Amino acid sequence: MLFVLASCEPGRIADKNQFLACMLDVETEIFVPKCGSSGCHSATSPQNGLDLVTTGVAMRIATGTSSVCQTKPIISYLAEKLTMTPSCGQPMPLGDPLNSLELKCVSDYLASLRDGGT
């Protein structure tokens, strides 16, 4: 069997994070500091009703719907909001966007929720 890699520069990978397993706890190491600390999605003032910091966040993401964007399921809407061009609203988090490893971790986390994890 022959495998061909096109446009591959030996010894260099543009984004090595795409091949790494996420070792971050998404809820405590990404959602709390990046989404909840500024008050956006905290327990005391959850923007658009989405609390991303208190116990049960996985269930809220897996079963909730957006209150402001055509009642899209939060699980897919959240992934979209982390891109630079969401279909409605502005990209999140405000200010400092997630780096490639954080984005991969959130993507893996959301995939696990789609597969029935909580």
C-alpha positions as CSV (number, residue, x, y, z in Angstrom):
1,M,0.0,0.0,0.0
2,L,1.4,3.4,-0.9
3,F,0.7,6.6,1.0
4,V,1.4,10.0,-0.5
5,L,1.7,13.2,1.6
6,A,1.3,16.3,-0.4
7,S,2.8,19.6,0.6
8,C,4.5,18.1,3.6
9,E,7.8,19.7,4.8
10,P,9.8,17.1,6.6
11,G,10.3,17.8,10.3
12,R,7.8,20.5,10.5
13,I,4.1,20.4,11.5
14,A,2.2,23.6,11.2
15,D,0.0,23.0,14.2
16,K,1.3,20.1,16.4
17,N,-1.6,20.7,18.8
18,Q,-4.0,19.0,16.4
19,F,-2.3,15.7,17.1
20,L,-2.1,16.0,20.9
21,A,-4.7,14.5,23.2
22,C,-6.2,17.2,25.4
23,M,-4.9,17.1,28.9
24,L,-6.9,20.1,30.1
25,D,-10.1,19.9,32.1
26,V,-12.3,22.0,29.8
27,E,-14.8,23.0,32.4
28,T,-12.3,24.2,35.0
29,E,-9.3,25.2,32.9
30,I,-11.1,26.8,29.9
31,F,-14.7,27.6,30.7
32,V,-14.2,29.1,34.2
33,P,-11.2,31.4,33.4
34,K,-12.1,32.3,29.8
35,C,-15.9,32.3,29.9
36,G,-17.0,32.8,33.5
37,S,-14.4,35.0,35.1
38,S,-15.5,38.1,33.2
39,G,-19.0,37.6,34.4
40,C,-20.3,36.6,30.9
41,H,-21.3,33.0,31.7
42,S,-21.0,32.9,35.5
43,A,-23.5,31.6,37.9
44,T,-24.5,35.1,39.1
45,S,-25.0,36.7,35.7
46,P,-25.2,34.0,32.9
47,Q,-25.4,35.8,29.6
48,N,-28.3,34.5,27.5
49,G,-29.0,32.0,30.4
50,L,-25.8,30.0,29.8
51,D,-23.9,29.3,33.0
52,L,-20.5,27.7,32.1
53,V,-19.0,27.5,35.6
54,T,-21.2,25.7,38.1
55,T,-21.8,22.0,38.5
56,G,-23.9,20.5,35.6
57,V,-22.4,22.5,32.8
58,A,-22.1,19.3,30.6
59,M,-25.8,18.6,30.9
60,R,-26.7,22.3,30.2
61,I,-24.6,22.2,27.0
62,A,-25.8,18.8,25.9
63,T,-29.5,19.5,26.3
64,G,-29.9,23.3,26.1
65,T,-30.9,25.6,23.3
66,S,-29.8,29.1,22.5
67,S,-32.1,31.8,23.8
68,V,-30.9,34.3,21.2
69,C,-29.9,32.5,18.0
70,Q,-32.9,30.7,16.5
71,T,-33.0,28.2,19.4
72,K,-30.0,26.3,18.0
73,P,-28.8,23.5,20.3
74,I,-26.1,24.9,22.6
75,I,-23.8,22.0,21.8
76,S,-23.4,23.1,18.2
77,Y,-23.9,26.8,18.8
78,L,-21.1,26.9,21.3
79,A,-18.7,25.4,18.8
80,E,-19.8,28.0,16.2
81,K,-19.3,30.9,18.7
82,L,-15.7,29.9,19.1
83,T,-15.0,30.6,15.4
84,M,-14.3,34.1,14.1
85,T,-17.5,34.1,12.1
86,P,-20.5,32.8,14.0
87,S,-23.8,32.9,12.2
88,C,-25.3,35.2,14.8
89,G,-23.7,37.2,17.6
90,Q,-20.1,37.9,18.1
91,P,-17.2,35.5,18.5
92,M,-16.4,34.2,22.0
93,P,-14.7,34.5,24.3
94,L,-14.6,38.3,24.2
95,G,-11.1,39.7,24.1
96,D,-8.6,36.9,24.1
97,P,-9.6,34.1,21.7
98,L,-8.8,30.5,22.6
99,N,-5.5,29.1,21.3
100,S,-5.4,26.1,19.0
101,L,-4.9,23.6,21.9
102,E,-7.9,25.1,23.8
103,L,-10.0,25.0,20.7
104,K,-9.1,21.3,20.2
105,C,-9.9,20.5,23.8
106,V,-13.3,22.2,23.6
107,S,-14.0,20.4,20.3
108,D,-13.1,17.0,21.8
109,Y,-15.2,17.9,24.9
110,L,-18.2,18.7,22.7
111,A,-17.7,15.5,20.7
112,S,-17.7,13.5,23.9
113,L,-21.0,15.1,24.9
114,R,-22.5,14.3,21.5
115,D,-21.5,10.7,22.0
116,G,-23.4,10.6,25.3
117,G,-20.8,11.7,27.8
118,T,-21.6,14.2,30.6
